[in-house]
Structure formats: structure tokens, C-alpha cells
């Protein structure tokens, strides 16, 4: 599935028009954005870290990006960087920690969620890729530091 998404993304960036998918992406992506960028991060995590890490990365980016945006738009009063509201980021981190606690130990979920929140708020490159990779790297480091869980 990830390879198919990557191929579709490549087709769109090269200017190909895929009848049904073009209309869906026109409605769902921001104007001027490269479509399906998150698939690149997911494919990287899957290839380098494996499916358990990729799953954690996908949960992290999905929850963090959506919740931090929704809460930030509604309740954001304090800006971190590039109009990223502190309130949205903190709420997104809490939601990610809660969601990841179903997959990994709660303390590891908290560390991964906090690292992902920092990456999402302050990393200058595309956050849909960086958050996934950051979550996978953090999870790998946590597993090295605290083996046996």
C-alpha cells in the first residue's frame, strides 16, 4: 500500500492526471503542496525500522497533526514558531501519548510523544515526514536505553 501511495505521489508531482485520484487530492490537499508527503515518511520508517515502528510513527503523525491543528486554531493564544500554537502542540502531545500507550509502555509513549511535539513545533522541514521519522528514531533510542520491554 505504501509503495502504491509513493507511486501515486510521484505521478502527481510529475504532472500526470489520474481521473478519480486527482479530484480527491484537489479537494483534500492544500494548494501548491506536494501530495501524500506523509507516505514518504511512512515508507522510510517501514524500510529502516520495521512495521512496529512505522505503526507508532503513523499514529504519532496522524494524532499530533490533526489534534494540534484543531485545538490550536480554536484555543491557540501563545505562538511557538511559524504560527504553531503552544496549546495545540501540548494537547496533541497528550493525545499521542494516550494513543501510543495502547501500543507501547506508557513511559515510552510519553517520551516519544514529547519528542514528536518538539519536532512538529520546531523542525524547519516538512512536519508530516519529520514527525514520523522523529518518532521512530526516538522509539529506537528508548528501546536501546531501556531494553527488555
C-alpha positions, 0 to 999 in steps of 0.5 A, a space after each residue: 500500500 505504501 509503495 502504491 501511495 509513493 507511486 501515486 505521489 510521484 505521478 502527481 508531482 510529475 504532472 500526470 492526471 489520474 481521473 478519480 485520484 486527482 479530484 480527491 487530492 484537489 479537494 483534500 490537499 492544500 494548494 501548491 503542496 506536494 501530495 501524500 508527503 506523509 507516505 514518504 515518511 511512512 515508507 522510510 520508517 517501514 524500510 529502516 525500522 520495521 512495521 512496529 515502528 512505522 505503526 507508532 510513527 503513523 499514529 504519532 503523525 496522524 494524532 499530533 497533526 490533526 489534534 494540534 491543528 484543531 485545538 490550536 486554531 480554536 484555543 491557540 493564544 501563545 505562538 511557538 514558531 511559524 504560527 504553531 500554537 503552544 496549546 495545540 502542540 501540548 494537547 496533541 502531545 497528550 493525545 499521542 501519548 494516550 494513543 501510543 500507550 495502547 501500543 507501547 509502555 506508557 513511559 515510552 509513549 510519553 517520551 516519544 510523544 514529547 519528542 514528536 511535539 518538539 519536532 512538529 513545533 520546531 523542525 524547519 522541514 516538512 512536519 508530516 515526514 519529520 514527525 514520523 521519522 522523529 518518532 521512530 528514531 526516538 522509539 529506537 533510542 528508548 528501546 536501546 536505553 531501556 531494553 527488555 520491554 
